[in-house]
Amino acid sequence: MKTTTAAPAVQVRCLRTEEDWQTCRAALDALTAAAPLSLYATWHNWHSIWQLRFPQAPCWLIEIATGGETAPLDAAVILRENHSRRAWGKLKSLRTLDWAAARQPPLIMRAGMERAACTAFVAALPRIARATSTHLLSLYYMDGDTLPPLDDSLRAAGYPVRRRILTFDPQIVGPLNVDDYLKQRQQSRLKKIAASERKIEREHGAQPTMVRRRGGFTTEPDLPRLWDLFQAISRASWQWDYLHQQNKENAATTTRYLEELVKYASDCGCLDITLLMVGEAPVAGYVSMVRGDTLWLMLTCYDKAYAKCYPGAVILRRLLLDSQSRGDRVIDFGGEALDWKRGWANKEIAMYQIECGIGGLPGFLWSLKQRVLPGQEDELLRLHKIQSRADFEKHAAGEA
């Protein structure tokens, strides 16, 4: 007896109002729980970005059930409308809801269904383009580790794709002995940290100590106090001065966004706050989110009055030692690949910008340009092989 397999079902829906967003929250929360861990590919994060940065922009929810209309969701994404001008005129794109260098997969995808979901998504791109009247798919800060299924599907369907590395996400991946690892990274680092601890005691009258709590504001009684102390450090930090000197309105928006991230981590029971104290004074801190064996370092700062004592290095070593005892295997620095992060990391995950024409005359012209003048990086970047900046440099030099 011949069996038939239901065709994948792809639904496209416009989200314009808060009510529209709330109608899809439960379904996306359930899908997120069944997907590999991601701090930023969540309904909560996308909703916060829409509220704070693009409240007037229509957004589009794309839902994919690879088993057909009656099957459960296997993937979903919310993209915002974006308008830009190119050489041949105005271009309307579907762009990721991204904030700074926040690494995320192309879709929220049920574990084990990544390839099937990406295949269905790419097959539906012409219909998505018609439903949204857009010309270009523009995905930012795509996770290089989760991108290959989408990249393979786009290539198989014949889409000319422009891809480039935007930055790298540094990580410390264990298990490892922290002090041995730090010696390997930089022979003198432990001596410098010990000297910083002695300097703190000598100049400020007390040895530095570390306080750390995990959970949520309602389940871990000390977390609200630690969050208040972290905010006090933040207001005394150079980061606070820099942010507020640039643009006070943007600073307020950024602060609200980060507060929403912290609230989300608390609601999930995954909030982690680590402080370095000198007596009763908070000196440096990390606010993180932990899930499974992965710790995302979301926020860090130190009191600039202690800058010459290098409290950032002191607290990070202590955090790593404590995480080692707690079973944290991956410490994810997130954000840009700044030199200080790379100095601690042993792995870097590339973050990509991916663009392809999906509809209309502007989309066709964009694709035609890519076929005639393909980006040089398209030949250099082999997504299945590139795992770090060192690998990328080898590819660029023709050594790999």
C-alpha positions in Angstrom: 0.0 0.0 0.0 1.4 3.4 -1.0 1.7 5.9 1.8 1.6 9.6 1.2 3.6 12.2 3.2 1.9 15.5 3.9 3.6 18.5 2.4 5.2 21.0 4.8 2.8 23.7 6.0 4.2 27.3 6.1 2.1 30.1 7.5 2.9 33.8 7.2 1.2 36.3 9.4 1.7 40.0 10.0 2.3 41.3 13.5 1.5 45.0 13.9 0.1 45.4 17.4 0.8 44.1 20.9 -2.3 41.9 20.6 -0.9 40.3 17.5 2.4 39.6 19.3 0.6 38.1 22.3 -1.4 35.7 20.2 1.8 33.8 19.1 3.7 33.9 22.4 2.5 30.5 23.8 3.3 28.6 20.6 6.8 30.1 20.2 7.6 29.6 23.9 6.7 25.9 23.5 8.8 25.6 20.4 11.7 27.4 22.1 11.6 24.8 24.9 12.0 22.0 22.3 14.8 23.8 20.4 18.6 23.9 21.1 19.5 26.6 23.6 19.6 30.2 22.4 19.6 33.3 24.5 18.4 35.6 21.6 16.2 33.4 19.3 13.1 33.7 21.6 9.7 35.4 21.5 10.7 37.5 24.5 13.9 38.9 22.9 12.3 39.7 19.6 9.3 41.3 21.3 11.6 43.5 23.4 13.5 44.6 20.4 10.3 45.4 18.5 8.9 47.3 21.5 12.0 49.4 22.2 13.5 50.0 18.8 10.9 49.4 16.0 7.4 49.8 17.5 6.1 51.2 14.2 7.6 48.5 12.0 5.4 45.7 10.8 6.8 42.3 11.6 6.2 38.9 10.0 5.7 35.6 11.8 6.7 32.6 9.7 5.7 29.2 11.1 6.7 25.9 9.7 5.2 22.4 10.3 7.2 20.0 8.2 4.6 17.2 8.8 1.7 19.2 7.4 -1.0 21.5 8.6 -2.1 19.3 11.5 1.4 18.6 12.7 3.1 20.5 15.5 5.4 23.4 14.8 9.0 22.5 13.8 10.3 26.0 13.2 9.4 29.7 13.4 10.9 33.1 13.1 9.8 36.7 13.4 11.3 39.2 10.9 10.8 42.9 10.6 10.2 45.0 7.5 13.2 47.1 6.6 13.5 49.7 3.8 16.8 50.8 2.2 18.0 52.3 -1.0 20.4 50.5 -3.4 21.9 51.6 -6.7 18.8 50.5 -8.6 16.2 52.0 -6.3 14.3 51.2 -3.1 14.6 47.8 -1.6 12.2 46.2 1.0 13.7 43.4 3.0 12.8 41.0 5.8 15.4 41.5 8.4 16.3 39.8 11.7 15.2 41.4 14.9 18.8 41.8 16.2 20.4 43.9 18.8 24.1 44.6 18.7 26.2 41.4 18.2 23.6 38.9 19.5 24.3 35.5 18.0 21.2 33.5 17.0 20.2 30.7 14.7 18.3 31.6 11.5 15.0 30.1 12.9 13.8 28.7 16.2 14.0 25.0 15.2 12.9 21.9 17.0 16.0 19.8 17.9 16.6 17.2 15.2 14.4 19.0 12.6 16.9 21.7 11.5 17.5 20.4 8.0 13.9 19.7 7.2 12.8 23.0 8.6 15.4 25.0 6.6 14.4 23.1 3.4 10.8 23.9 3.9 11.6 27.6 4.7 13.7 28.0 1.5 11.0 26.3 -0.6 8.4 28.7 0.7 10.5 31.9 0.1 8.7 32.9 -3.2 5.4 32.6 -1.3 6.8 34.5 1.7 8.0 37.2 -0.7 4.5 37.6 -2.2 2.7 37.6 1.1 5.1 40.3 2.5 5.8 42.2 -0.7 9.5 42.1 0.0 12.5 41.8 -2.2 15.3 40.6 0.0 15.9 38.2 2.9 18.5 39.8 5.2 19.7 37.9 8.3 22.2 39.4 10.7 24.4 37.8 13.3 23.7 34.3 12.2 25.3 31.6 14.3 28.0 29.9 12.2 27.4 26.6 14.0 23.7 26.4 13.1 23.9 28.0 9.7 24.9 25.1 7.4 21.4 23.6 7.0 20.0 26.9 5.7 23.1 27.6 3.6 22.8 24.1 2.0 19.1 24.6 1.3 19.7 28.0 -0.3 22.5 26.6 -2.5 20.4 23.6 -3.5 17.5 25.8 -4.5 19.9 27.9 -6.7 19.7 31.2 -4.7 22.7 33.5 -5.1 23.7 34.3 -1.6 25.8 37.1 -0.2 27.5 36.2 3.0 30.1 37.9 5.2 31.5 37.5 8.6 30.4 40.3 10.9 32.3 39.3 14.0 33.1 36.3 16.2 31.6 35.1 19.5 34.4 34.1 21.9 33.9 31.1 24.2 35.8 29.1 26.8 34.9 25.4 26.2 35.8 22.8 28.8 36.1 20.7 30.8 39.5 22.2 31.8 41.5 23.0 34.8 41.1 26.8 35.1 44.5 27.8 36.4 46.4 25.4 34.1 44.4 26.8 31.2 45.2 30.4 32.2 48.9 29.6 32.4 48.8 28.1 28.9 47.0 31.2 27.5 49.4 33.6 29.2 52.2 32.5 31.5 52.2 35.6 33.6 48.4 35.9 34.0 48.0 34.2 37.4 50.9 36.2 38.8 49.2 39.5 37.6 45.9 38.5 39.1 47.5 37.6 42.4 49.3 41.0 42.3 45.9 42.7 41.6 44.4 41.0 44.7 47.2 42.2 46.9 46.9 45.7 45.5 43.2 45.8 46.2 43.8 44.8 49.8 46.7 47.2 50.2 44.9 50.2 48.8 41.4 49.6 49.9 41.9 47.8 53.2 40.2 44.5 52.6 40.7 41.3 50.7 38.4 40.9 47.7 35.6 38.2 48.0 33.1 36.8 45.6 29.4 36.4 46.0 27.4 34.4 43.5 23.7 33.3 43.3 21.6 31.5 40.8 17.8 31.2 40.2 15.1 33.8 39.9 14.2 36.9 41.9 11.2 35.1 43.5 13.1 31.8 44.2 16.5 33.0 45.4 16.0 35.7 48.1 19.5 37.3 47.7 19.3 37.8 43.9 17.3 41.1 44.0 20.0 42.6 46.4 22.8 41.5 44.2 21.0 43.0 41.1 20.8 46.3 43.0 24.5 46.1 43.8 25.4 45.3 40.2 23.4 48.3 39.0 25.3 50.5 41.5 28.6 49.2 40.0 27.3 49.9 36.5 26.5 53.5 37.3 30.1 53.9 38.6 31.7 52.2 35.5 33.3 53.6 32.4 30.7 51.8 30.3 28.0 53.9 31.9 29.9 57.1 31.2 30.6 56.1 27.6 27.0 55.1 26.9 25.5 58.2 28.3 28.0 60.6 26.7 27.1 59.2 23.3 23.3 59.5 23.3 21.2 59.6 26.4 18.0 58.4 24.6 19.8 55.4 23.2 21.4 54.8 26.6 18.0 54.7 28.2 16.7 52.3 25.5 19.7 50.0 25.9 19.3 50.0 29.6 15.6 49.0 29.3 16.5 46.2 26.9 19.1 44.8 29.2 16.7 45.0 32.1 14.2 43.0 30.1 16.9 40.3 29.4 17.6 40.1 33.1 13.9 39.8 33.9 13.5 37.0 31.3 16.4 35.1 32.8 14.9 35.5 36.2 11.5 34.3 35.1 13.1 31.2 33.6 14.9 30.6 36.9 18.3 30.8 35.0 19.7 34.1 36.3 23.2 34.1 37.6 24.8 37.1 39.3 28.4 37.2 40.4 29.9 40.1 42.4 33.4 40.9 43.6 33.2 42.7 46.9 35.8 44.6 48.9 34.3 44.8 52.4 30.7 45.9 51.9 31.5 47.7 48.6 30.7 46.0 45.2 33.6 46.4 42.9 32.9 44.3 39.8 30.2 42.0 38.5 28.8 39.7 35.9 25.1 39.1 35.1 24.7 35.8 33.2 22.1 33.3 32.2 22.7 29.6 32.7 21.0 26.7 30.9 22.3 23.2 30.9 26.1 23.3 30.9 26.2 26.7 29.2 26.7 30.1 30.9 26.0 33.2 28.8 27.8 36.3 30.2 25.2 39.0 29.4 26.6 42.0 31.3 29.8 42.9 33.0 31.2 46.1 34.5 33.6 47.3 37.2 33.8 50.5 39.4 36.3 52.7 37.6 37.7 53.8 40.9 39.3 50.3 41.1 40.5 50.3 37.5 44.2 50.2 38.3 43.6 47.0 40.4 42.2 45.1 37.4 39.1 43.8 39.2 37.7 42.4 35.9 40.5 39.8 35.7 40.2 39.0 39.4 36.4 38.3 39.2 36.6 36.4 35.9 39.1 33.9 37.3 37.0 33.4 40.4 33.9 33.0 38.3 35.6 30.4 36.1 36.8 28.4 39.1 33.3 28.4 40.6 31.7 27.5 37.3 34.2 24.6 37.0 32.8 23.2 40.3 29.2 23.8 39.2 29.7 21.8 36.0 29.5 24.8 33.5 31.2 23.4 30.4 30.8 26.4 28.0 31.3 30.0 29.0 30.0 32.2 26.2 31.2 35.8 26.2 28.8 37.0 23.6 28.8 40.2 21.6 31.8 41.5 19.7 35.1 39.7 19.6 36.9 42.3 21.7 40.6 41.7 22.4 40.1 41.1 26.1 37.5 38.4 25.4 39.7 36.7 22.9 42.6 36.7 25.4 40.5 34.4 27.6 38.7 32.3 24.9 39.7 29.0 23.3 37.0 29.0 20.7 35.3 31.6 18.4 32.1 31.1 16.6 31.7 33.2 13.4 28.6 35.4 13.1 27.4 36.0 9.6 25.2 38.4 7.6 23.3 36.4 5.0 21.3 38.1 2.2 19.5 36.7 -0.9 16.9 38.1 -3.3 13.5 36.5 -2.9 11.0 38.5 -4.9 10.1 41.4 -7.2 12.2 43.2 -9.8 14.5 44.7 -7.1 15.1 41.2 -5.8 15.8 39.9 -9.3 18.2 42.7 -10.0 20.0 42.0 -6.7 20.3 38.3 -7.5 21.5 39.1 -11.0 24.3 41.3 -9.6 25.3 38.5 -7.3 25.5 36.0 -10.2 27.6 38.4 -12.3 29.7 39.9 -9.5 29.7 37.3 -6.7 31.2 38.5 -3.4 34.8 37.3 -2.9 33.9 36.0 0.5 31.4 33.6 -1.1 34.4 31.6 -2.4 36.5 32.0 0.8 34.0 31.0 3.5 33.3 27.3 3.7 30.7 27.1 6.4 31.2 23.5 7.3 34.9 24.0 8.0 35.2 27.4 9.5 35.0 27.2 13.3 37.3 30.1 14.3 39.1 33.2 13.1 42.3 31.1 12.7 40.4 28.8 10.3 39.0 31.7 8.4 42.5 33.2 8.0 43.8 29.9 6.7 41.0 29.8 4.1 41.6 33.4 3.1 45.3 32.6 2.6 44.6 29.3 0.7 46.1 27.2 3.4 43.1 25.0 4.3 
